[in-house]
Amino acid sequence: MSQESGCSWAQSDPIMMTYHDQEWGVPSHDDTYLFEMLNLEGAQAGLSWITILKKREGYRKAFRHFDIDQCAALSDAELDEILSTGEIIRNRLKVKAVRSNAISVQKIQEDFGSFSNYMWQFTDFKPIINHWTSVTQMPAQDALSEKISKDLKKRGFKFVGPVIIYSYLQAIGMIDDHVITCPSHTENKRP
């Protein structure tokens, strides 16, 4: 379904439209998906989101479909192999961040029971539903993304600045930033 009366950023490419319509802003509590999106958002730093979406399958193949335990166990040699052959953004720091982020997620899972429990505690386990009339009203970061970014960094995560984390919170549905005219806005999907 096209979002002709909705979020203008998604209308430039069919891949973006599909991502917008099926994933963006949909609350997720699946640790593997939360881990995947955290790393994809980090990989996007300095790039466009469409670039990452077009390489998403390459990322999934290279990083074992973002299986947290498998990513935590990647050896230096395996990371070097991914860097040289993977259909991904070939940035050494971003590639190594997947392993260190996986190790940090494992520790959070031990401490909180799941990565989802850890993330969603910041919003009392409910999505924040904004009411923007234009995408230009959306902030690049806010107090919540700054708080979560600071805590993630303290726990050893990489590529988790407040702007990246704000995008991440939108992606995993902790923040609904669909414009109010968009059919995907939470309040437009209610019966």
C-alpha positions in Angstrom: 0.0 0.0 0.0 1.4 3.4 -1.0 1.5 6.1 1.7 0.4 8.9 -0.6 -1.2 10.9 2.2 1.5 9.9 4.7 5.2 10.0 5.3 6.9 11.7 2.4 10.4 10.3 3.1 9.2 6.8 2.2 7.8 7.6 -1.3 11.1 7.9 -3.1 11.7 4.2 -3.6 9.7 1.0 -3.6 12.1 -0.5 -1.0 11.6 2.5 1.3 7.8 2.3 0.8 7.8 -1.4 1.8 10.0 -0.8 4.8 7.7 2.1 5.9 4.5 0.2 5.3 5.6 -3.1 6.9 8.2 -2.3 9.6 8.9 1.3 10.5 7.1 2.3 13.7 5.8 -1.2 14.3 6.5 -2.1 18.0 8.9 -5.1 18.2 10.0 -7.1 21.2 12.0 -9.7 19.3 15.6 -9.5 20.5 17.1 -10.7 17.1 15.2 -8.0 15.2 16.1 -5.3 17.8 19.8 -6.3 17.5 19.6 -6.3 13.7 18.0 -2.9 13.6 20.5 -1.5 16.1 23.4 -2.6 13.9 21.8 -1.5 10.6 21.1 2.0 12.1 24.7 2.1 13.2 25.9 1.1 9.7 23.9 3.9 8.3 26.0 6.6 10.1 27.0 9.0 7.4 25.0 7.3 4.7 21.4 7.2 3.5 18.9 4.6 4.8 18.1 3.4 1.3 21.8 2.4 0.9 21.5 0.2 4.0 18.1 -1.3 3.0 19.6 -2.3 -0.4 22.4 -4.1 1.4 20.2 -5.6 4.1 20.3 -9.2 2.7 24.1 -8.9 2.5 24.2 -7.9 6.1 21.9 -10.8 7.1 24.1 -13.3 5.2 27.4 -11.9 6.6 26.1 -11.7 10.2 24.2 -15.1 10.4 20.8 -13.4 10.2 21.9 -11.3 13.3 21.9 -14.4 15.6 23.2 -12.7 18.7 25.2 -15.6 20.0 26.8 -16.3 16.6 27.7 -12.6 16.2 29.3 -12.5 19.7 31.4 -15.5 18.8 32.8 -14.1 15.5 36.6 -14.3 15.3 38.8 -11.6 14.0 39.5 -13.7 11.0 35.7 -14.1 10.3 35.3 -10.3 10.7 38.1 -9.8 8.2 36.5 -12.2 5.8 33.2 -10.3 6.1 35.1 -7.0 5.4 36.7 -8.4 2.3 33.8 -10.4 0.8 30.6 -9.3 2.4 27.9 -7.4 0.4 27.9 -4.7 3.1 29.3 -1.3 3.9 33.0 -2.1 4.3 33.8 -0.1 7.3 36.1 -1.9 9.7 34.8 -0.1 12.8 31.1 -0.7 11.9 31.8 -4.4 11.1 33.6 -4.9 14.5 30.8 -3.1 16.2 28.4 -5.9 15.4 30.5 -8.3 17.5 31.0 -5.9 20.4 27.3 -5.0 20.3 26.3 -8.7 20.4 28.5 -9.3 23.5 26.9 -6.3 25.1 23.4 -7.6 24.2 24.3 -11.0 25.8 25.2 -9.2 29.1 21.9 -7.2 29.0 20.0 -10.5 28.4 21.6 -11.9 31.5 20.8 -8.8 33.5 17.3 -8.0 32.2 16.0 -11.3 30.8 15.9 -10.0 27.3 17.2 -7.1 25.2 13.5 -6.1 24.7 13.0 -5.8 28.4 16.0 -3.5 28.6 15.0 -1.3 25.7 11.3 -1.0 26.5 11.8 -0.2 30.1 12.8 3.3 29.0 9.2 4.0 27.8 7.4 1.9 30.5 6.8 -0.8 27.9 4.5 1.5 25.8 5.2 3.2 22.5 5.5 7.0 22.4 2.9 8.2 19.8 3.7 11.6 18.3 1.3 13.7 16.3 3.4 15.4 13.6 1.6 17.0 10.7 4.9 17.1 8.7 8.1 15.2 8.7 9.9 18.5 9.2 8.6 18.6 12.7 10.4 15.4 13.7 13.5 15.9 15.8 16.8 14.3 14.9 17.2 13.4 18.6 15.5 14.0 21.9 16.0 13.6 25.6 15.0 9.9 25.5 17.5 9.1 22.7 20.2 10.9 24.6 19.5 9.0 27.8 19.4 5.6 26.0 22.5 6.5 24.0 24.4 7.3 27.1 23.4 4.1 28.8 24.2 1.9 25.8 27.7 3.5 25.5 28.3 2.9 29.2 27.4 -0.8 28.5 30.0 -1.1 25.7 27.8 -0.5 22.6 29.3 1.2 19.5 27.7 3.5 16.9 24.9 4.4 19.3 24.9 8.2 19.4 21.6 10.0 20.2 20.8 10.7 16.5 21.3 7.0 15.6 19.3 5.9 18.6 16.4 8.3 17.8 16.2 6.6 14.3 16.5 3.2 16.0 13.6 4.0 18.4 11.5 5.0 15.3 12.5 1.8 13.5 11.6 -0.6 16.3 8.3 1.2 17.1 9.2 2.6 20.5 8.4 6.0 18.9 5.6 6.3 16.3 6.7 9.3 14.2 4.3 8.6 11.3 2.6 11.9 10.4 -1.0 12.0 11.5 -2.3 11.7 8.0 -0.4 8.5 7.4 -2.4 5.3 7.3 0.4 3.6 9.3 0.1 6.0 12.3 -1.0 4.1 15.4 -4.2 6.0 15.8 -5.2 5.4 12.1 -4.9 1.7 12.5 -7.2 1.4 15.5 -10.6 -0.3 14.8 
